[in-house]
Amino acid sequence: IEKNHLKITSLSKLNSSKNETRFLKQDKNYIIKTGEYLINNPIVIPSGYNLVIEKGTTLKMNNKSYIFVANGLVRFLGELNEPINIVGSDISTKWNGIYINSKSKGNLFSNLQYVNIKNISYFDNQRIQLTGGLNFINSNIKLTNFNIENSFSEDAINIVNSNFIIDSINLINAKSDGIDVDFGKGEITESTFKNIDGDAIDLSGSSVSLKNITIHSVKD
């Protein structure tokens, strides 16, 4: 890796806005402990490792930050009264998205529950540029009680060659598409799409079941 700030030794250099940084490594997991953090640099997880974010955590991302997980899983484990918030560092800041590729993890699932995401742009680490803000490639995913507000990417959620269960998501204010699924298999239930400038749900080469979907104010 050419850029020093992306080296493995720099992974835990999160800046905390309220308390000391708590980013721990346990076995194959990098864990962000409950807290509020100002993220000035990318979060890059080494290949084969997982990223866990504990309930009640807020990550305030600046315009150079993103989350990158290669050959690993994510477990963002919010709860109803203690959700996980991943947002811009202020109301005008757009951040550079999330990329998750779990091709070596077989039948294991990434699990994201009670997560709020705001002001997300497309993933760009200056080597890989993707159309989606939240990108799952070669993965198994469960998204439940998930909110995305203010997406500035071509696809707020981009799913490629993956299996998924999406339940109870709210996707509001997308500058282009809401969900784009390419060569995927799964279900989307009990979900709402509002103020979408492109497609609410765009499917290509996929097998997807839809149930109890609300779509309004969509341009495409």
N, CA and C of each residue as an Amber inpcrd file, in Angstrom:
protein
   660
   0.8530000  -1.1830000   0.0000000   0.0000000   0.0000000   0.0000000
   0.8940000   1.2400000   0.0000000   0.6650000   2.1090000  -0.9540000
   1.5540000   3.2430000  -1.1140000   1.3120000   4.3360000  -0.0800000
   0.0550000   4.5020000   0.3150000  -0.2510000   5.6290000   1.1980000
  -0.1010000   5.2110000   2.6610000   0.7520000   5.9210000   3.3810000
   1.0690000   5.5280000   4.7530000  -0.1500000   5.4820000   5.6550000
  -1.1150000   6.3920000   5.4350000  -2.2570000   6.4370000   6.3400000
  -3.2010000   5.2570000   6.1360000  -2.9720000   4.4380000   5.0850000
  -3.7950000   3.2600000   4.8740000  -3.1030000   1.9790000   5.3430000
  -1.9070000   2.0790000   5.9150000  -1.2230000   0.8960000   6.4010000
  -1.9750000   0.2870000   7.5830000  -1.7910000  -1.0180000   7.7730000
  -2.4750000  -1.7190000   8.8590000  -2.1740000  -1.0690000  10.2090000
  -0.9370000  -0.5980000  10.3920000  -0.5680000   0.0150000  11.6740000
  -1.3200000   1.3070000  11.9430000  -1.9520000   1.8710000  10.9230000
  -2.6970000   3.1230000  11.0980000  -4.1880000   2.8990000  11.2790000
  -4.6220000   1.6330000  11.2600000  -6.0520000   1.3520000  11.2690000
  -6.7640000   1.9360000  12.4770000  -6.1220000   1.8840000  13.6360000
  -6.8230000   2.2500000  14.8600000  -6.6960000   3.7230000  15.2040000
  -6.2200000   4.5260000  14.2760000  -6.0360000   5.9470000  14.5640000
  -7.3190000   6.7240000  14.2960000  -8.3600000   6.3650000  15.0100000
  -9.5990000   7.1200000  14.9700000  -9.4900000   8.2920000  15.9250000
 -10.0920000   9.4010000  15.5710000 -10.1300000  10.5530000  16.4670000
 -11.4810000  10.5990000  17.1420000 -11.4900000  10.5960000  18.4610000
 -12.7370000  10.5830000  19.2060000 -13.1400000  11.9990000  19.5700000
 -14.4270000  12.3240000  19.3460000 -14.8900000  13.6740000  19.6470000
 -15.3810000  13.8150000  21.0730000 -15.6250000  12.6840000  21.7390000
 -16.1550000  12.7760000  23.1040000 -15.3390000  11.9800000  24.1070000
 -14.6900000  10.9060000  23.6560000 -13.9430000  10.0880000  24.5980000
 -12.7480000   9.4880000  23.8870000 -11.9640000   8.7090000  24.6180000
 -10.7940000   8.1050000  24.0200000 -11.2060000   7.0710000  22.9820000
 -10.3620000   6.9240000  21.9690000 -10.6370000   5.9590000  20.9210000
 -10.7020000   4.5600000  21.5110000 -11.7150000   3.8180000  21.0620000
 -11.8390000   2.4400000  21.5070000 -12.0610000   1.5600000  20.2790000
 -10.9630000   1.1600000  19.6550000 -10.9920000   0.3390000  18.4600000
 -10.1200000  -0.8720000  18.7650000 -10.7410000  -2.0200000  19.0030000
 -10.0390000  -3.1810000  19.5150000  -9.9440000  -4.2740000  18.4700000
  -8.9200000  -5.1080000  18.5770000  -8.7690000  -6.2770000  17.7260000
  -8.9250000  -7.5150000  18.5960000  -9.8860000  -8.3690000  18.2200000
 -10.0950000  -9.6280000  18.9090000 -10.2350000 -10.7280000  17.8680000
  -9.2970000 -11.6650000  17.8780000  -9.2860000 -12.7430000  16.8980000
  -9.3110000 -12.1480000  15.4780000 -10.3600000 -12.4510000  14.7010000
 -10.4660000 -11.9470000  13.3330000 -11.3760000 -10.7230000  13.2310000
 -11.6210000 -10.0620000  14.3540000 -12.5430000  -8.9230000  14.3740000
 -11.8310000  -7.6490000  14.8110000 -12.0880000  -6.5790000  14.0620000
 -11.7750000  -5.2370000  14.5330000 -13.0790000  -4.6350000  15.0390000
 -13.0840000  -4.1790000  16.2980000 -14.3100000  -3.7720000  16.9760000
 -14.2280000  -2.2900000  17.3320000 -15.2370000  -1.5270000  16.8850000
 -15.3700000  -0.1440000  17.3250000 -16.3330000  -0.1450000  18.5000000
 -15.8010000   0.1830000  19.6670000 -16.5980000   0.1710000  20.8860000
 -17.5770000   1.3400000  20.8920000 -18.6140000   1.1980000  21.6980000
 -19.6400000   2.2280000  21.7970000 -19.0180000   3.5890000  22.1210000
 -19.3770000   4.5910000  21.3370000 -18.8520000   5.9340000  21.5570000
 -19.1910000   6.8180000  20.3690000 -18.7270000   8.0470000  20.4190000
 -18.9060000   8.9870000  19.3070000 -17.5340000   9.3680000  18.7900000
 -17.3170000   9.2010000  17.4870000 -15.9900000   9.3800000  16.9120000
 -16.0390000  10.2890000  15.6890000 -15.0520000  11.1410000  15.5770000
 -14.8480000  11.9420000  14.3810000 -13.8390000  11.2120000  13.5100000
 -14.2530000  10.7840000  12.3150000 -13.4120000   9.9630000  11.4520000
 -12.8120000  10.8460000  10.3640000 -11.5280000  11.1490000  10.5020000
 -10.8440000  12.0130000   9.5490000 -10.1050000  11.2460000   8.4610000
  -9.9470000   9.9220000   8.6370000  -9.2380000   9.0820000   7.6850000
 -10.0790000   7.8670000   7.3340000  -9.7700000   7.1800000   6.2490000
 -10.5080000   5.9630000   5.9190000 -10.3520000   4.8920000   6.9890000
 -11.3850000   4.0790000   7.1400000 -11.3070000   2.8720000   7.9600000
 -11.0970000   1.7160000   6.9920000  -9.9010000   1.1260000   6.9940000
  -9.5320000   0.0580000   6.0660000  -9.2260000  -1.1910000   6.8890000
 -10.0180000  -2.2380000   6.6820000  -9.8510000  -3.4750000   7.4350000
  -9.0080000  -4.4410000   6.6130000  -7.9860000  -5.0580000   7.2100000
  -7.1290000  -5.9770000   6.4580000  -7.9180000  -7.1430000   5.8720000
  -7.4640000  -7.6550000   4.7550000  -8.1250000  -8.7630000   4.0820000
  -8.2830000  -9.9590000   5.0250000  -9.5050000 -10.5140000   5.0550000
  -9.7760000 -11.6740000   5.8840000 -10.2670000 -11.3540000   7.2760000
 -10.3000000 -10.0680000   7.6350000 -10.7840000  -9.6490000   8.9520000
 -12.1770000  -9.0210000   8.8360000 -12.8730000  -8.9750000   9.9680000
 -14.2430000  -8.4580000  10.0280000 -14.2750000  -7.1310000  10.7670000
 -15.3220000  -6.3480000  10.5050000 -15.5330000  -5.0950000  11.2200000
 -16.8230000  -5.1900000  12.0230000 -16.7250000  -4.9330000  13.3160000
 -17.8830000  -4.9340000  14.2210000 -18.0340000  -3.5370000  14.8020000
 -19.2560000  -2.9970000  14.7390000 -19.5510000  -1.7190000  15.3940000
 -20.6110000  -1.9730000  16.4490000 -20.3330000  -1.5740000  17.6710000
 -21.2520000  -1.8280000  18.7740000 -22.4180000  -0.8500000  18.7840000
 -23.4790000  -1.2440000  19.4430000 -24.6920000  -0.4370000  19.5460000
 -24.3920000   0.9280000  20.1510000 -25.1820000   1.9270000  19.7400000
 -25.0490000   3.2640000  20.3130000 -23.8590000   4.0540000  19.8170000
 -23.1860000   3.5820000  18.7680000 -21.9920000   4.2520000  18.2490000
 -22.3730000   5.2560000  17.1630000 -21.7130000   6.4080000  17.1700000
 -21.8550000   7.4020000  16.1090000 -20.5010000   7.6520000  15.4720000
 -20.4420000   7.4800000  14.1550000 -19.2510000   7.8220000  13.3870000
 -19.5570000   9.0590000  12.5650000 -18.8170000  10.1340000  12.8030000
 -18.9690000  11.3670000  12.0480000 -17.8560000  11.4290000  11.0180000
 -18.2320000  11.1870000   9.7510000 -17.2690000  10.9890000   8.6750000
 -16.9670000  12.3130000   7.9690000 -15.6820000  12.5680000   7.6800000
 -15.3830000  13.7580000   6.8820000 -15.3640000  13.3990000   5.4010000
 -15.0710000  14.3550000   4.5470000 -15.2210000  14.1320000   3.1090000
 -14.1000000  13.3000000   2.4990000 -13.1390000  12.8490000   3.2880000
 -12.0890000  11.9550000   2.8040000 -12.2230000  10.5430000   3.3600000
 -13.2170000  10.3060000   4.1630000 -13.3040000   9.0330000   4.8630000
 -14.2810000   8.0770000   4.1830000 -14.0290000   6.7940000   4.3870000
 -14.8780000   5.7230000   3.8890000 -14.5980000   4.4860000   4.7250000
 -15.3750000   3.4180000   4.4810000 -15.1590000   2.1370000   5.1520000
 -14.9140000   1.0870000   4.0850000 -13.8160000   0.3360000   4.2240000
 -13.4140000  -0.6560000   3.2380000 -13.1570000  -1.9850000   3.9390000
 -13.9130000  -3.0230000   3.5620000 -13.7500000  -4.3630000   4.1420000
 -13.6030000  -5.3490000   2.9910000 -12.4230000  -5.9430000   2.8400000
 -12.1610000  -6.8930000   1.7600000 -12.0460000  -8.2950000   2.3450000
 -12.7720000  -9.2440000   1.7550000 -12.7280000 -10.6350000   2.2050000
 -13.0880000 -10.7670000   3.6810000 -14.0570000  -9.9720000   4.1040000
 -14.4970000 -10.0160000   5.4890000 -15.9780000  -9.7160000   5.6000000
 -16.4730000  -9.7680000   6.8310000 -17.8660000  -9.4990000   7.1380000
 -17.9770000  -8.2100000   7.9340000 -19.1900000  -7.6570000   7.9590000
 -19.4680000  -6.5460000   8.8730000 -20.6330000  -6.9390000   9.7690000
 -20.5660000  -6.4930000  11.0010000 -21.6550000  -6.6700000  11.9480000
 -21.8640000  -5.3330000  12.6420000 -22.8720000  -4.6010000  12.1690000
 -23.2250000  -3.3150000  12.7500000 -24.4430000  -3.5770000  13.6190000
 -24.2460000  -3.6810000  14.9160000 -25.2280000  -4.2890000  15.8030000
 -25.9410000  -3.2500000  16.6590000 -26.6870000  -2.3560000  15.9960000
 -27.4890000  -1.3920000  16.7460000 -28.7280000  -2.0390000  17.3490000
 -29.3680000  -1.2870000  18.2340000 -30.6270000  -1.7110000  18.8280000
 -31.6350000  -0.5740000  18.7240000 -32.9080000  -0.8670000  18.9750000
 -33.9730000   0.1080000  18.7920000 -33.6660000   1.4280000  19.4850000
 -33.2700000   1.3860000  20.7280000 -33.0070000   2.6000000  21.4930000
 -31.5390000   3.0110000  21.4850000 -30.7010000   2.2140000  20.8390000
 -29.2800000   2.5330000  20.7250000 -28.7950000   2.2100000  19.3140000
 -29.2940000   2.9800000  18.3190000 -28.8970000   2.7050000  16.9390000
 -27.4480000   3.1070000  16.6820000 -26.9340000   2.6510000  15.5570000
 -25.6290000   3.0810000  15.0510000 -25.8670000   4.1820000  14.0260000
 -25.1350000   5.2760000  14.1460000 -25.2620000   6.4000000  13.2270000
 -23.9390000   6.5950000  12.4840000 -24.0140000   6.5800000  11.1480000
 -22.8420000   6.8680000  10.3230000 -23.2330000   8.0370000   9.4360000
 -22.7000000   9.1990000   9.7270000 -23.2000000  10.4400000   9.1400000
 -22.0340000  11.3330000   8.7440000 -22.3260000  12.3860000   7.9710000
 -21.3160000  13.3910000   7.6950000 -20.9170000  14.1220000   8.9650000
 -19.7140000  14.6400000   8.9680000 -19.2140000  15.3280000  10.1690000
 -20.0040000  16.5880000  10.4830000 -20.6900000  17.1590000   9.4660000
 -21.6620000  18.2210000   9.6940000 -22.7520000  18.0730000   8.6360000
 -23.7490000  18.9140000   8.6590000 -24.9320000  18.7030000   7.8160000
 -24.6290000  18.8520000   6.3250000 -23.4950000  19.4900000   5.9720000
 -23.1740000  19.7090000   4.5580000 -22.1060000  18.7440000   4.0260000
 -21.5360000  17.9230000   4.8880000 -20.4290000  17.0520000   4.4780000
 -20.9360000  15.7450000   3.8910000 -20.4310000  15.4000000   2.6940000
 -20.6900000  14.1130000   2.0720000 -19.4500000  13.2410000   2.2440000
 -19.6520000  11.9880000   2.5900000 -18.5200000  11.0830000   2.7830000
 -18.5620000   9.9640000   1.7500000 -17.4540000   9.1880000   1.6600000
 -17.1950000   8.3970000   0.4620000 -17.6090000   6.9270000   0.5310000
 -18.6010000   6.6210000   1.3300000 -19.2720000   5.3410000   1.2040000
 -18.6090000   4.1540000   1.8820000 -19.2070000   2.9820000   1.6140000
 -18.8080000   1.7190000   2.2330000 -18.6820000   0.6600000   1.1390000
 -17.6090000  -0.1160000   1.2090000 -17.3930000  -1.2190000   0.2640000
 -17.1340000  -2.4840000   1.0610000 -17.9560000  -3.5160000   0.8460000
 -17.8200000  -4.7860000   1.5460000 -17.7820000  -5.9000000   0.5040000
 -16.7190000  -6.6840000   0.5230000 -16.5710000  -7.8290000  -0.3670000
 -16.2220000  -9.0350000   0.5040000 -17.1000000 -10.0340000   0.5090000
 -16.9530000 -11.1700000   1.4290000 -16.7270000 -12.4800000   0.6800000
 -15.9900000 -12.4300000  -0.4090000 -15.9120000 -13.5950000  -1.2990000
 -15.2910000 -14.8200000  -0.6520000 -14.5420000 -14.6590000   0.4320000
 -13.9070000 -15.8110000   1.0610000 -14.6940000 -16.3470000   2.2500000
 -15.8970000 -15.8080000   2.5090000 -16.6090000 -16.1260000   3.7430000
 -17.7250000 -17.1560000   3.5750000 -17.8450000 -17.7650000   2.4090000
 -18.7940000 -18.8580000   2.2170000 -20.2200000 -18.4730000   2.5150000
 -20.8650000 -19.2290000   3.4040000 -22.2760000 -19.0090000   3.7270000
 -22.5060000 -18.0560000   4.8970000 -21.4700000 -17.4410000   5.4020000
 -21.6250000 -16.5290000   6.5280000 -22.2360000 -15.2090000   6.0660000
 -23.0140000 -14.5800000   6.9520000 -23.7390000 -13.3520000   6.6220000
 -23.1420000 -12.1430000   7.3190000 -23.1130000 -11.0250000   6.6030000
 -22.9560000  -9.7300000   7.2510000 -24.3190000  -9.2890000   7.7750000
 -24.3290000  -8.6910000   8.9450000 -25.5780000  -8.3170000   9.6110000
 -25.5260000  -6.8480000   9.9940000 -26.4680000  -6.0650000   9.4640000
 -26.5640000  -4.6470000   9.8000000 -27.9720000  -4.3760000  10.2900000
 -28.1040000  -3.9850000  11.5570000 -29.4230000  -3.7740000  12.1420000
 -29.4510000  -2.4660000  12.9210000 -30.5740000  -1.7780000  12.8210000
 -30.7570000  -0.4810000  13.4810000 -29.5660000   0.4340000  13.2040000
 -29.4010000   0.7390000  11.9180000 -28.3300000   1.6150000  11.4620000
 -28.9360000   2.7910000  10.7140000 -28.4570000   3.9960000  11.0080000
 -28.8650000   5.2080000  10.3080000 -27.6670000   5.7610000   9.5380000
 -27.8410000   5.9520000   8.2270000 -26.7790000   6.4990000   7.3860000
 -27.2800000   7.7760000   6.7370000 -26.4550000   8.8300000   6.7810000
 -26.8370000  10.1080000   6.1850000 -25.6790000  10.6870000   5.3810000
 -26.0580000  11.3890000   4.3030000 -25.1070000  12.1650000   3.4950000
 -23.9990000  11.2820000   2.9100000 -24.4000000  10.1600000   2.3130000
 -23.4270000   9.2370000   1.7430000 -23.2720000   9.5000000   0.2490000
 -22.0220000   9.5090000  -0.2130000 -21.7350000   9.6040000  -1.6340000
 -21.2130000   8.2590000  -2.1120000 -20.8240000   8.1670000  -3.3900000
 -20.3460000   6.8970000  -3.9270000 -18.9750000   6.5460000  -3.3540000
 -18.6930000   5.2310000  -3.3190000 -17.4100000   4.7780000  -2.7750000
 -16.2720000   5.1480000  -3.7200000 -15.2240000   5.7220000  -3.1480000
 -14.0720000   6.1180000  -3.9420000 -12.8520000   6.1580000  -3.0300000
 -11.9140000   5.2190000  -3.2620000 -10.6660000   5.2530000  -2.4900000
  -9.4780000   5.6170000  -3.3640000  -9.7470000   6.2120000  -4.5070000
  -8.7620000   6.6670000  -5.4850000  -8.1420000   5.5170000  -6.2650000
  -8.5210000   4.2840000  -5.9470000  -8.1400000   3.1240000  -6.7380000
  -9.3830000   2.4140000  -7.2660000 -10.3660000   2.2690000  -6.3880000
 -11.6390000   1.6640000  -6.7500000 -12.7120000   2.7340000  -6.6530000
 -13.4720000   2.8950000  -7.7160000 -14.5990000   3.8270000  -7.7000000
 -15.8470000   3.0510000  -8.1040000 -16.8590000   3.0390000  -7.2290000
 -18.0790000   2.2820000  -7.4490000 -19.2730000   3.2230000  -7.5570000
 -20.3690000   2.7110000  -8.1240000 -21.5420000   3.5600000  -8.3140000
 -22.3400000   3.7390000  -7.0310000 -22.1670000   2.8290000  -6.0850000
 -23.0120000   2.8400000  -4.8960000 -22.4030000   3.5460000  -3.7040000
 -23.2800000   3.9940000  -2.8160000 -22.8240000   4.4940000  -1.5360000
 -22.5030000   3.3440000  -0.6010000 -23.4640000   2.4220000  -0.4720000
 -23.2890000   1.2170000   0.3340000 -23.2100000   0.0440000  -0.6340000
 -22.0250000  -0.5710000  -0.7540000 -21.7640000  -1.5800000  -1.7730000
 -21.4960000  -2.9420000  -1.1440000 -22.2650000  -3.9580000  -1.5770000
 -22.0320000  -5.3360000  -1.1630000 -21.7270000  -6.1580000  -2.4060000
 -20.5660000  -6.7840000  -2.4440000 -20.1490000  -7.5690000  -3.5990000
 -19.7370000  -8.9590000  -3.1210000 -20.2330000 -10.0050000  -3.7860000
 -19.9090000 -11.3860000  -3.4130000 -20.1710000 -11.6360000  -1.9330000
 -21.3340000 -11.2450000  -1.4790000 -21.6180000 -11.2630000  -0.0470000
 -22.9790000 -11.8750000   0.2540000 -23.1800000 -12.2380000   1.5110000
 -24.4830000 -12.5720000   2.0610000 -24.8280000 -11.5000000   3.0820000
 -26.0090000 -10.8960000   2.9370000 -26.3030000  -9.7010000   3.7300000
 -27.6900000  -9.7810000   4.3500000 -27.7780000  -9.3030000   5.5980000
 -29.0620000  -9.0550000   6.2380000 -29.0960000  -7.5950000   6.6630000
 -30.0470000  -6.8340000   6.0990000 -30.2590000  -5.4390000   6.4810000
 -31.6350000  -5.3390000   7.1160000 -31.7090000  -4.9390000   8.3670000
 -32.9980000  -4.8180000   9.0480000 -33.0530000  -3.5100000   9.8320000
 -34.2270000  -2.8600000   9.7950000 -34.4140000  -1.5910000  10.5160000
 -33.2680000  -0.6290000  10.1920000 -33.1780000  -0.3380000   8.9010000
 -32.0370000   0.3780000   8.3380000 -32.5470000   1.6350000   7.6520000
 -31.9170000   2.7690000   7.8920000 -32.3470000   4.0320000   7.2990000
 -31.1930000   4.6680000   6.5310000 -31.4760000   5.0790000   5.2820000
 -30.5250000   5.8880000   4.5240000 -31.2220000   7.1740000   4.1100000
 -30.6260000   8.2850000   4.4760000 -31.1880000   9.5900000   4.1350000
 -30.1110000  10.4350000   3.4590000 -30.4690000  11.0240000   2.3340000
 -29.5630000  11.8910000   1.5710000 -28.4190000  11.0940000   0.9500000
 -28.7440000  10.3850000  -0.1270000 -27.7340000   9.6700000  -0.9040000
 -27.3670000  10.4930000  -2.1300000 -26.0650000  10.6990000  -2.3370000
 -25.5720000  11.4680000  -3.4710000 -24.8460000  10.5780000  -4.4800000
 -25.0480000   9.2760000  -4.3730000 -24.4080000   8.3150000  -5.2710000
 -25.3810000   7.8910000  -6.3590000 -24.8660000   7.1630000  -7.3560000
 -25.7390000   6.6580000  -8.4040000 -26.7310000   5.6330000  -7.8570000
 -26.2840000   4.8420000  -6.8860000 -27.1480000   3.8930000  -6.1800000
 -26.9050000   4.0680000  -4.6870000 -27.9680000   4.2870000  -3.9340000
 -27.7720000   4.3780000  -2.4880000 -27.2380000   3.0500000  -1.9550000
 -27.8640000   1.9200000  -2.3940000 -27.4020000   0.5850000  -2.0450000
 -27.1380000  -0.1720000  -3.3360000 -25.9390000  -0.7140000  -3.4800000
 -25.5650000  -1.4710000  -4.6640000 -25.1930000  -2.8930000  -4.2460000
 -25.9170000  -3.8860000  -4.7600000 -25.7040000  -5.2880000  -4.4080000
 -25.3290000  -6.0420000  -5.6770000 -24.1760000  -6.7220000  -5.6560000
 -23.6800000  -7.4160000  -6.8430000 -23.3230000  -8.8580000  -6.4730000
 -23.8710000  -9.8100000  -7.2170000 -23.5220000 -11.2230000  -7.0510000
 -23.6220000 -11.6470000  -5.5890000 -24.7390000 -11.3220000  -4.9610000
 -24.8840000 -11.5360000  -3.5280000 -26.2820000 -12.0530000  -3.1890000
 -26.3870000 -12.6920000  -2.0320000 -27.6640000 -13.0990000  -1.4550000
 -28.0210000 -12.1280000  -0.3440000 -29.3200000 -11.7940000  -0.2290000
 -29.6540000 -10.7570000   0.7480000 -31.0600000 -10.9300000   1.3110000
 -31.2190000 -10.4230000   2.5260000 -32.5160000 -10.2570000   3.1820000
 -32.5840000  -8.8020000   3.6250000 -33.5260000  -8.0540000   3.0780000
 -33.7060000  -6.6460000   3.4470000 -35.0990000  -6.4830000   4.0180000
 -35.1810000  -6.0220000   5.2490000 -36.4690000  -5.8930000   5.9260000
 -36.5150000  -4.5820000   6.7000000 -37.6040000  -3.8370000   6.4960000
 -37.8510000  -2.6060000   7.2660000 -36.7380000  -1.5860000   7.0700000
 -36.5170000  -1.2180000   5.8000000 -35.6000000  -0.1210000   5.5470000
 -36.3830000   1.0830000   5.0460000 -35.8600000   2.2640000   5.3330000
 -36.4020000   3.5160000   4.8300000 -35.3010000   4.2120000   4.0430000
 -35.5820000   4.4880000   2.7700000 -34.6050000   5.1410000   1.9210000
 -35.2180000   6.4390000   1.4170000 -34.6630000   7.5500000   1.8670000
 -35.2670000   8.8590000   1.6400000 -34.2360000   9.8110000   1.0360000
 -34.6460000  10.5210000  -0.0100000 -33.8200000  11.5510000  -0.6440000
 -32.5780000  10.9580000  -1.3100000 -32.7850000  10.3400000  -2.4670000
 -31.6720000   9.8020000  -3.2480000 -31.5620000  10.5770000  -4.5510000
 -30.3630000  11.0110000  -4.9020000 -30.1390000  11.7830000  -6.1230000
 -30.2330000  10.9240000  -7.3780000 -30.1490000   9.5980000  -7.2250000
 -30.3530000   8.7060000  -8.3580000 -31.1440000   7.4980000  -7.8640000
 -30.6380000   6.2690000  -8.0520000 -31.4000000   5.0780000  -7.6800000
 -31.3620000   4.8030000  -6.1760000 -32.3950000   4.0720000  -5.7270000
 -32.4260000   3.6410000  -4.3360000 -31.6030000   2.3830000  -4.1360000
 -32.1430000   1.2410000  -4.6080000 -31.4260000  -0.0390000  -4.5410000
 -31.1860000  -0.5370000  -5.9540000 -29.9540000  -0.9410000  -6.2420000
 -29.5980000  -1.5540000  -7.5140000 -29.0400000  -2.9500000  -7.2250000
 -29.6880000  -3.9880000  -7.7900000 -29.2520000  -5.3680000  -7.5870000
 -28.8450000  -5.9600000  -8.9270000 -27.6050000  -6.4040000  -9.0310000
 -27.0970000  -7.0690000 -10.2290000 -26.7030000  -8.5030000  -9.8750000
 -27.3390000  -9.4700000 -10.5280000 -27.0220000 -10.8800000 -10.3340000
 -27.1190000 -11.2760000  -8.8620000 -28.2030000 -10.8210000  -8.2350000
 -28.4220000 -11.1150000  -6.8270000 -29.6680000 -11.9550000  -6.6130000
 -29.8090000 -12.4690000  -5.4040000 -30.9750000 -13.2590000  -5.0390000
 -31.3680000 -12.9000000  -3.6160000 -32.6750000 -12.5580000  -3.4310000
 -33.0770000 -12.2140000  -2.0800000 -34.4790000 -11.6700000  -2.0050000
 -34.7650000 -10.9570000  -0.9120000 -36.0990000 -10.4190000  -0.6680000
 -35.9950000  -9.0360000  -0.0320000 -36.9770000  -8.2060000  -0.3890000
 -37.1040000  -6.8780000   0.2040000 -38.5240000  -6.7750000   0.7370000
 -38.6780000  -6.5430000   2.0370000 -39.9950000  -6.5250000   2.6650000
 -40.1460000  -5.3140000   3.5770000 -41.4010000  -4.8820000   3.7440000
 -41.7790000  -3.8610000   4.7340000 -40.9010000  -2.6090000   4.6310000
 -40.6860000  -2.1310000   3.4090000 -39.7250000  -1.0450000   3.2080000
 -40.3440000   0.1210000   2.4450000 -39.7590000   1.3110000   2.6480000
 -40.2910000   2.5430000   2.0730000 -39.2140000   3.2800000   1.2890000
 -39.5960000   3.7810000   0.0950000 -38.7110000   4.5720000  -0.7470000
 -39.4170000   5.8880000  -1.0380000 -38.7550000   7.0070000  -0.7440000
 -39.3940000   8.3170000  -0.8760000 -38.3900000   9.3310000  -1.4070000
 -38.8720000  10.1550000  -2.3540000 -38.0450000  11.2100000  -2.9580000
 -36.7970000  10.6120000  -3.6090000 -37.0300000   9.7910000  -4.6240000
 -35.9620000   9.1180000  -5.3480000 -35.8920000   9.6980000  -6.7550000
 -34.7290000  10.2140000  -7.1620000 -34.6030000  10.8570000  -8.4680000
 -34.3860000   9.8710000  -9.6080000 -34.0610000   8.6160000  -9.3150000
 -33.9120000   7.5850000 -10.3350000 -34.9270000   6.4840000 -10.1030000
 -34.4760000   5.2190000 -10.1410000 -35.3380000   4.0790000  -9.8430000
 -35.3740000   3.8500000  -8.3350000 -36.5390000   3.4740000  -7.8380000
 -36.5850000   3.0520000  -6.4340000 -35.8380000   1.7340000  -6.2760000
 -36.1990000   0.7500000  -7.1270000 -35.5580000  -0.5680000  -7.0950000
 -35.2110000  -0.9500000  -8.5240000 -33.9330000  -1.1800000  -8.7960000
 -33.4330000  -1.4980000 -10.1330000 -32.8310000  -2.9010000 -10.0770000
 -33.3780000  -3.8360000 -10.9010000 -32.9320000  -5.2290000 -10.8700000
 -32.3860000  -5.6250000 -12.2300000 -31.2760000  -6.3460000 -12.2230000
 -30.6870000  -6.8500000 -13.4570000 -30.1390000  -8.2470000 -13.2080000
 -30.6230000  -9.2300000 -13.9830000 -30.1380000 -10.5950000 -13.8460000
 -30.3380000 -11.1690000 -12.4620000 -31.4350000 -10.7830000 -11.8010000
 -31.6290000 -11.1150000 -10.3980000 -32.9720000 -11.8020000 -10.1570000
 -33.0710000 -12.4840000  -9.0280000 -34.3150000 -13.0910000  -8.5710000
 -34.6460000 -12.4950000  -7.2080000 -35.6990000 -11.6580000  -7.1630000
 -35.9790000 -10.8930000  -5.9530000 -37.4720000 -10.9310000  -5.6480000
 -37.8070000 -11.1960000  -4.3970000 -39.1850000 -11.1560000  -3.9220000
 -39.4310000  -9.8370000  -3.2070000 -40.5460000  -9.1580000  -3.5700000
 -40.9140000  -7.8880000  -2.9380000 -42.2430000  -8.0580000  -2.2170000
 -42.3340000  -7.5470000  -0.9990000 -43.5690000  -7.6620000  -0.2300000
 -43.7340000  -6.4390000   0.6590000 -44.9360000  -5.8400000   0.5840000
 -45.2660000  -4.6760000   1.4230000 -44.2490000  -3.5520000   1.2480000
 -44.1630000  -3.1010000  -0.0090000 -43.2280000  -2.0190000  -0.3590000
 -44.0290000  -0.7530000  -0.6240000 -43.6030000   0.3600000  -0.0450000
 -44.2140000   1.6640000  -0.2960000 -43.2320000   2.5250000  -1.0860000
 -43.6960000   3.0200000  -2.2430000 -42.8500000   3.8520000  -3.1050000
 -43.6260000   5.0950000  -3.4810000 -43.0660000   6.2760000  -3.2040000
 -43.7150000   7.5010000  -3.6750000 -42.7000000   8.6030000  -3.9220000
 -43.0900000   9.5310000  -4.8170000 -42.2210000  10.6280000  -5.2470000
 -40.9400000  10.0860000  -5.8620000 -41.1320000   9.2530000  -6.9080000
 -40.0110000   8.6520000  -7.6170000 -40.0620000   9.1190000  -9.0740000
 -38.9080000   9.5290000  -9.6420000 -38.8860000  10.1550000 -10.9640000
 -38.6900000   9.1730000 -12.1100000 -38.1460000   7.9710000 -11.8530000
 -37.8740000   7.0340000 -12.9380000 -38.6890000   5.7560000 -12.7380000
